Amino acid sequence: MKILQLELQNFRCFEHKVFEFSEQFNVLIGDNGTGKTAFSDALRLIIAVFINRLAEIREDTFCDKSRIQDSDIREVRNQIIEKKLPVKIVCKSIINDVPIEWFTIYRDSNDVYANNNYVYSDRNSTNVRSRSTSQDISPLADSLREKVNNSQNVNLPLVAYYGTGRLWTVKKEYKEYIELKNSLIGQPRFWGYTGSIDPRANLVIDWFRFEELEILLGQQSSTIHQAISNALYTCQIDNWIEMNYDSNEDTLVVKSLNGNTQHFTKLSDGVKNMIGMVADITYRAAKLNPHLGADVSKQTPGIVIIDEIDLHLHPKWQRRVVEDLKRTFPKIQFFATTHSPLIIQSLREGELIDLNNPDLLPAAEYENKYQEYITEYIMHTPNTNRNDRHQQMMETAERYYQMLENANNTSPEELEKLKTELDELIEPYSDDVAYHAFLKMERLARGL
């Protein structure tokens, strides 16, 4: 599964926007409020439409997230609040080598779809209802589901979303775990989609806790366990390469290359996030495609969305995390947001989407550029090699010199006013003796 293009119409802050994507990694940057979260939510919504049809999931969270909500309608605030309809999300993709396009739409019950400029006041919002429509997606989803039901070894696309609340600490009771399994119709392979668009899902941790019970119920777990170990070994997250569950202490334990062990909960948040995410992606892949065996992380296609990929990561990991994930999951297409210049520095051509600057930048503009260059010219934050106080002092000195230059043509009355203004101008920097004294000497040299 690869997403080729995503088109948004009247979705939150986007009036109309078309995104095109790299095959393996896509990173969005932009100021707060430019639409990074809106993009991520739109992408997982349109994917959920397909997965919901494929797996026939009863889970309420999944069903709700596959429908456009009232809060997704773009608002224009003038004297009254106007909401723009229709809201439409269109996805062009390739699934199992089949090109496919589908969309979901939210429109007024009386609206003719051709009228793309329809506007209504929020006072009439009760006349609005949501309607999702799909093109070509139902036959493909039904065909895949039929093949799975007939025990054919067809590859199912993985879907996962990891939000900023991911710390992998929520535990379910076994009863809740079974209830979630029962929310699926028919196929245990579809268990890999459970909670997949929940930003705080931790399916793999629950599985580790209940692995022994799964074995008693006849579920095969050794291949899954080996697949997770293989993925962790490939990713090399601070040299932690294995996870196990300690039933005596009711906690996950990780093992390093040199044989040391540590409680998962005692790891730093950055390490915990990365290990938890890699293990969760692999577990979902193993449940969806058990026929791929212990090498499932390298063979499973799909979509993974990561909000703030640099979350809790040390700078040295920020520089390598993109390549680590590519190497560990070569057939997964990643979509991530970031505010880190180190993440941008590690990208290749076509992998950066700048919401402040819609034109995609050539790789030469950011690949391997030094950090100050990226922050100033790509992230639009000037003078990054100086702190704010130093910059203010430079600007003050320039203004000070300009005022001194203009003093030659100044009347005696204006000179007295100028002296006062010069004193006030440099007063905030009196703690910097050298700076303060230098400007004072310049003034005295000019007889002021």
C-alpha positions, 0 to 999 in steps of 0.5 A: 500500500502506497499513498500517491496523492491526498486532496483536501477540500474545506477540511479544517484550515485547508480550503483546497490542497493537493499533496503528493508523496515520496514512496517511503518517507514524508516529513511535514514542517510548518509553523503552529497552525499551518495544518500539520495535525489536520493533515495527519487526521485527514490521512488517517481518516481516509485510510480508516474508510478503507480498513473499516470496509476491509476488516468490518471492525465494530470498534467504536473509535475506529468507526468514528475516526472513519467519518468526517465530523462537524469539527472538521468543517472549515470555518470562515469567521466574519460577522457570523461564522460560515462553514464551508461545504462540501468537505471532501478527502480524496486519496489516490493510492496503490494497494497490492499493485492495483491503482485505486482512488477513493474519497469521503465527503461531508455535505448538506443533505440538500446540496448538489455535489457540483456546487463546491462553493456552498456556504451555510451559517452555523445556525442552520447546522442541524440541516447538515448530515455526514455522508461517506462515499467511496469509489472502487474501494468496496470491491477491492476491500471485499476481494481482499477479505474473501481471500483472507477468509479462504486462507489465501496468503494475500498481504494485508496493508498495515496501518498505524498512527502514533500521536504525541501521547505515546508513552506506552503505559496504559494496561488492559485487563484480559477481559478488555483484551478479549472484548477488543478481539471480539470487536472483529468479525470472523478473521483473527488476522484483522486483529492487527488493525485493532486500535491502529488509528488510536494515537495511544494504542499499545497493542503489543504491550498487552500481547506480551502480558497475555502471551502465556494465555494466548499459548494456552488458547492455542495461539502461536506466539514464537514467530511473533516474538522472533519477528519483534526481536528481529526488528529491534535488532535491525533498528538498534535502539540504544543497543536494546534488541529483545523484549520479554514479559516478567510475570513476577514483576508484571512488567516488560523487560528489555535485553541489550546486545551485551546481555544486560537487562532493564525494566521497560518502564525505567528506560528514557522516554525517547528509548521507550517511544522508539522500542514501543513503536518498532515492536508495535508495528512489527506485532501488527504486521505479524498478526496481519501477515502471519505467512511472512514469518519472522521476517515480516517487518521487512515484507509487510507494506502499509502506512505509519503516521507519526506525530512529532517524530523527534518526540523525546529523542536525543539529537544524535537519534534525531539525525538517524531515526528516519534511516533506522525506520526505513531500514527496519520497515523497507516497505512501509510508507511513513508520514511524520511531522517535526519541528527539528532541523536535525530530522530535516537534515537527514531527509532525501529528495522529495521527502520534505513537505513545507506547509509554509512554502508549498513548493517542494524543495530540491534535496540540495536545499536541505540534505546534509546542510548545516543546522543553522542554514536549515533553521534560518532558510528552511524553517524561516527562523532568522539569525539562529546563530545568535541568541535573541539578546545578542540580536537586540544588542546588534540592532540597538548599536546600529540604531545608536550609530545612525542617531550619532550620524544624524546629530551633525544637523541637529539644533541644540534643543534637539541635541539635548533630547537626543542625548536622553534618547541615547541613554535610554536606548542602551540602558537595558544593556548596562550589565554588559560593561564593555558594550555599554562603555564602547557606545558611551565612548563613541558618543563622547568622541563626537562631542555629545 
